[in-house]
Amino acid sequence: MKIVLLESLGISESSLQRHIAPLTEAGHEFKAYPKNTDPAVQIEEAKDADTLLSTKNGQG
């Protein structure tokens, strides 16, 4: 399964890696992108995702 995060969670890279490790170890693909408000960029980043994640934390 390809999981895509479209914007920062507001956590450190090491913390993000700790949280996604069980997913990648189980064979899932995880890709995190920095926040981008351009719809064309968002569509391109999300196009092959099986699961799409976004946040509402106001950061980035």
CYANA upper distance limits for C-alpha pairs under 8 A (distance plus 0.5 A):
  1 MET  CA     27 GLY  CA      8.23
  1 MET  CA     28 HIS  CA      5.47
  1 MET  CA     29 GLU  CA      6.62
  1 MET  CA     49 ALA  CA      8.30
  1 MET  CA     50 ASP  CA      6.41
  1 MET  CA     51 THR  CA      8.10
  2 LYS  CA     28 HIS  CA      6.54
  2 LYS  CA     29 GLU  CA      5.17
  2 LYS  CA     30 PHE  CA      6.45
  2 LYS  CA     31 LYS  CA      8.28
  2 LYS  CA     48 ASP  CA      7.76
  2 LYS  CA     49 ALA  CA      5.60
  2 LYS  CA     50 ASP  CA      5.71
  2 LYS  CA     51 THR  CA      6.98
  3 ILE  CA     28 HIS  CA      7.86
  3 ILE  CA     29 GLU  CA      6.54
  3 ILE  CA     30 PHE  CA      5.28
  3 ILE  CA     31 LYS  CA      6.87
  3 ILE  CA     49 ALA  CA      6.19
  3 ILE  CA     50 ASP  CA      6.52
  3 ILE  CA     51 THR  CA      5.26
  3 ILE  CA     52 LEU  CA      6.52
  3 ILE  CA     53 LEU  CA      8.04
  4 VAL  CA     30 PHE  CA      6.38
  4 VAL  CA     31 LYS  CA      5.42
  4 VAL  CA     32 ALA  CA      6.37
  4 VAL  CA     33 TYR  CA      8.24
  4 VAL  CA     45 GLU  CA      8.24
  4 VAL  CA     46 ALA  CA      7.05
  4 VAL  CA     49 ALA  CA      6.38
  4 VAL  CA     50 ASP  CA      8.45
  4 VAL  CA     51 THR  CA      6.82
  4 VAL  CA     52 LEU  CA      5.54
  4 VAL  CA     53 LEU  CA      6.52
  5 LEU  CA     30 PHE  CA      8.30
  5 LEU  CA     31 LYS  CA      6.72
  5 LEU  CA     32 ALA  CA      5.07
  5 LEU  CA     33 TYR  CA      6.59
  5 LEU  CA     52 LEU  CA      6.66
  5 LEU  CA     53 LEU  CA      5.13
  5 LEU  CA     54 SER  CA      6.38
  6 LEU  CA     32 ALA  CA      6.74
  6 LEU  CA     33 TYR  CA      5.65
  6 LEU  CA     34 PRO  CA      7.08
  6 LEU  CA     35 LYS  CA      6.66
  6 LEU  CA     36 ASN  CA      8.30
  6 LEU  CA     42 GLN  CA      7.67
  6 LEU  CA     45 GLU  CA      7.99
  6 LEU  CA     46 ALA  CA      8.11
  6 LEU  CA     52 LEU  CA      7.92
  6 LEU  CA     53 LEU  CA      6.69
  6 LEU  CA     54 SER  CA      5.87
  7 GLU  CA     32 ALA  CA      7.45
  7 GLU  CA     33 TYR  CA      6.06
  7 GLU  CA     34 PRO  CA      5.31
  7 GLU  CA     35 LYS  CA      4.60
  7 GLU  CA     36 ASN  CA      7.82
  7 GLU  CA     54 SER  CA      6.50
  7 GLU  CA     55 THR  CA      7.16
  7 GLU  CA     60 GLY  CA      8.03
  8 SER  CA     32 ALA  CA      8.03
  8 SER  CA     33 TYR  CA      7.62
  8 SER  CA     34 PRO  CA      6.20
  8 SER  CA     35 LYS  CA      6.78
  8 SER  CA     55 THR  CA      8.02
  8 SER  CA     59 GLN  CA      7.80
  8 SER  CA     60 GLY  CA      7.09
  9 LEU  CA     55 THR  CA      7.14
  9 LEU  CA     57 ASN  CA      7.83
  9 LEU  CA     59 GLN  CA      8.48
 10 GLY  CA     57 ASN  CA      8.11
 10 GLY  CA     59 GLN  CA      7.09
 10 GLY  CA     60 GLY  CA      8.39
 11 ILE  CA     15 SER  CA      6.84
 11 ILE  CA     16 LEU  CA      7.11
 12 SER  CA     16 LEU  CA      6.78
 13 GLU  CA     17 GLN  CA      6.63
 14 SER  CA     18 ARG  CA      6.76
 15 SER  CA     19 HIS  CA      6.88
 16 LEU  CA     20 ILE  CA      6.73
 17 GLN  CA     21 ALA  CA      6.36
 18 ARG  CA     22 PRO  CA      8.44
 20 ILE  CA     24 THR  CA      6.85
 20 ILE  CA     30 PHE  CA      7.77
 21 ALA  CA     25 GLU  CA      6.41
 22 PRO  CA     26 ALA  CA      6.63
 23 LEU  CA     27 GLY  CA      7.13
 23 LEU  CA     28 HIS  CA      5.91
 23 LEU  CA     29 GLU  CA      8.00
 23 LEU  CA     30 PHE  CA      8.11
 24 THR  CA     28 HIS  CA      5.25
 24 THR  CA     29 GLU  CA      6.36
 24 THR  CA     30 PHE  CA      7.33
 33 TYR  CA     45 GLU  CA      8.27
 34 PRO  CA     60 GLY  CA      7.96
 35 LYS  CA     60 GLY  CA      6.47
 36 ASN  CA     41 VAL  CA      7.52
 36 ASN  CA     42 GLN  CA      7.36
 37 THR  CA     41 VAL  CA      8.30
 37 THR  CA     42 GLN  CA      7.79
 38 ASP  CA     42 GLN  CA      6.83
 39 PRO  CA     43 ILE  CA      6.57
 40 ALA  CA     44 GLU  CA      6.77
 41 VAL  CA     45 GLU  CA      6.66
 42 GLN  CA     46 ALA  CA      6.54
 43 ILE  CA     47 LYS  CA      6.20
 46 ALA  CA     52 LEU  CA      7.35
